[in-house]
Amino acid sequence: MAATEVIRVRVKPEDKARLTRLYAMRGTTLSQAVRTFLLSELDAEANALETLDRIADSAERKIEASGLPDPSVDDIVAYVEAAREKRMADALVAQ
């Protein structure tokens, strides 16, 4: 699919000139550098979601293999409260 959409960005003229020279020395254009950056952001987002899915799948398999029961809401609340208390105690010691 051809690139037909336009994104406008306001920058200082001197910054644009410096960037244009920089990318020319690298054998590319400022427009191509921006396109490359935007595509890398999309790739990173897609990869992050895939990574989270793999982590969740792995955790689920480990939980099933452990044979332990699922934690109750009370178990989770108790864990969070204990973690908060520890964090506060650690913060007081650090002062």
C-alpha positions in Angstrom: 0.0 0.0 0.0 1.4 3.4 -0.9 2.1 6.0 1.8 -0.5 8.7 1.1 -1.2 10.2 4.6 0.6 13.3 5.8 1.8 14.1 9.3 2.8 17.7 10.0 5.2 18.5 12.8 6.3 21.9 13.8 10.0 22.3 14.6 12.5 25.2 14.7 14.0 25.9 11.3 17.5 25.4 12.6 16.6 22.0 14.1 15.1 20.9 10.8 18.2 22.1 8.9 20.5 20.2 11.3 18.4 17.0 11.1 18.2 17.2 7.3 22.0 17.4 7.2 22.4 14.6 9.7 20.2 12.2 7.9 21.7 13.2 4.5 25.1 12.2 5.9 23.5 8.9 6.9 22.2 8.4 3.4 18.6 8.9 4.1 16.0 11.7 4.4 14.3 13.3 7.4 11.0 11.9 6.1 12.3 8.4 5.9 13.8 8.7 9.4 10.4 9.7 10.8 8.7 6.9 8.9 11.3 4.4 10.3 10.7 5.7 13.8 6.9 5.5 13.5 7.1 1.9 12.2 9.5 0.9 14.9 7.0 2.2 17.5 4.2 0.0 15.9 6.5 -3.0 15.9 7.5 -2.4 19.5 3.8 -2.2 20.5 3.0 -5.4 18.7 6.0 -7.2 20.2 5.1 -6.0 23.7 1.6 -7.4 23.4 3.0 -10.7 22.1 5.5 -10.8 24.9 2.8 -10.2 27.5 0.7 -13.0 26.0 3.6 -15.4 26.2 4.3 -14.4 29.8 0.6 -14.9 30.7 0.5 -18.3 28.9 3.7 -19.4 30.7 2.3 -18.3 34.1 -0.9 -20.1 33.5 0.9 -23.3 32.6 3.0 -23.0 35.8 0.0 -22.4 37.9 -1.8 -25.4 36.5 1.3 -27.6 36.9 1.7 -26.5 40.6 -1.6 -28.0 41.6 -2.1 -25.0 43.9 -5.6 -23.5 44.2 -6.3 -20.1 42.7 -5.8 -17.4 45.3 -9.0 -15.9 46.7 -9.7 -12.2 46.7 -8.8 -12.1 50.4 -5.4 -13.8 49.6 -4.7 -11.1 47.0 -5.7 -8.2 49.3 -3.6 -9.6 52.1 -0.6 -9.9 49.8 -1.0 -6.3 48.5 -1.4 -5.0 52.1 1.8 -6.8 53.2 3.7 -5.5 50.2 2.6 -1.9 51.0 3.6 -2.3 54.6 7.0 -3.5 53.6 7.4 -0.7 51.1 6.5 1.9 53.8 8.9 0.3 56.3 11.7 0.3 53.8 11.0 4.0 52.9 11.2 4.9 56.6 14.5 3.1 57.0 15.9 4.8 53.9 15.2 8.3 55.4 
